[in-house]
Amino acid sequence: MKYNIVARNIELTDSLKDYISKRLDSLDRYSRHIINGELILEELRGRYTAEMVLKMKGNTIAVKAEKKDLYQSIDELKDILKKQLTKYEDKLRERK
């Protein structure tokens, strides 16, 4: 899956990029219909927001997670995305 990373008020280090790729590269196994995505990381008043927009075949999925720790917000984002992708795939299977 290809995705762009946008960092607002956060320095995007190599270790953070590695952590993100390790967490989000496994999403391909939940859906084959992902075209691309955009990850937006933002820090505002000590709270970190991770937002992901996935362009899919015939659909768009947007997910947002907010925590006090950046790494926890990325983990929560991944968990929510897993649920959304399995729900999307189930709907596709029901239509067929």
C-alpha positions in Angstrom: 0.0 0.0 0.0 1.3 3.4 -0.9 0.6 6.3 1.5 1.9 9.8 2.1 2.8 11.1 5.5 2.0 14.7 6.5 3.5 15.9 9.8 2.1 19.1 11.4 4.0 20.5 14.4 6.0 17.2 14.6 9.4 16.3 13.4 9.2 13.2 11.2 12.2 11.2 12.2 13.5 8.0 10.6 12.5 5.9 13.6 9.0 7.3 13.5 8.8 6.5 9.8 10.0 2.9 10.5 7.4 2.5 13.3 4.6 3.8 11.0 5.6 1.5 8.1 5.8 -1.5 10.5 2.3 -0.8 11.8 0.5 0.1 8.6 2.1 -2.2 6.0 0.1 -5.1 7.5 -3.2 -3.5 6.5 -2.8 -4.9 3.0 -3.8 -8.3 4.2 -7.3 -7.0 5.3 -8.3 -5.6 1.9 -7.0 -5.9 -1.6 -8.9 -2.9 -2.8 -6.7 -0.1 -1.2 -5.4 2.2 -3.9 -3.5 4.8 -1.7 -3.7 6.6 1.6 -2.7 9.7 3.4 -1.5 9.8 7.0 -1.7 13.1 8.8 0.1 13.4 12.2 -0.5 16.5 14.2 0.4 17.8 17.7 -1.8 20.4 19.4 -1.4 21.3 23.1 0.2 18.1 24.1 -2.3 15.8 22.3 -1.3 13.9 19.3 -3.8 13.2 16.5 -3.3 10.6 13.8 -5.7 10.7 10.9 -5.7 8.3 7.9 -7.7 8.6 4.7 -7.7 5.5 2.5 -8.9 5.7 -1.1 -10.4 2.4 -2.1 -12.1 0.9 -5.0 -15.5 2.7 -4.9 -15.1 4.0 -1.4 -13.1 6.2 1.0 -12.4 5.4 4.6 -11.4 8.1 7.0 -10.2 7.3 10.6 -9.0 9.6 13.4 -7.3 8.7 16.7 -6.2 11.1 19.4 -4.0 10.3 22.4 -1.4 11.9 24.7 1.3 9.7 23.1 2.1 9.7 19.4 2.9 6.0 19.2 -0.4 5.1 21.0 -2.4 7.2 18.6 -0.8 5.3 15.7 -1.6 2.0 17.3 -5.2 3.0 18.0 -5.5 4.2 14.4 -4.3 0.8 13.1 -6.9 -1.0 15.3 -9.7 1.1 14.1 -8.6 0.7 10.4 -8.5 -3.1 10.8 -12.1 -3.0 12.0 -13.2 -0.7 9.2 -11.4 -2.7 6.5 -12.9 -6.0 7.6 -16.3 -4.4 7.7 -15.8 -3.1 4.2 -14.7 -6.5 2.9 -17.7 -8.2 4.6 -20.0 -5.9 2.8 -18.4 -6.7 -0.5 -18.8 -10.4 0.1 -22.4 -10.0 1.0 -23.2 -8.2 -2.3 -21.7 -11.0 -4.4 
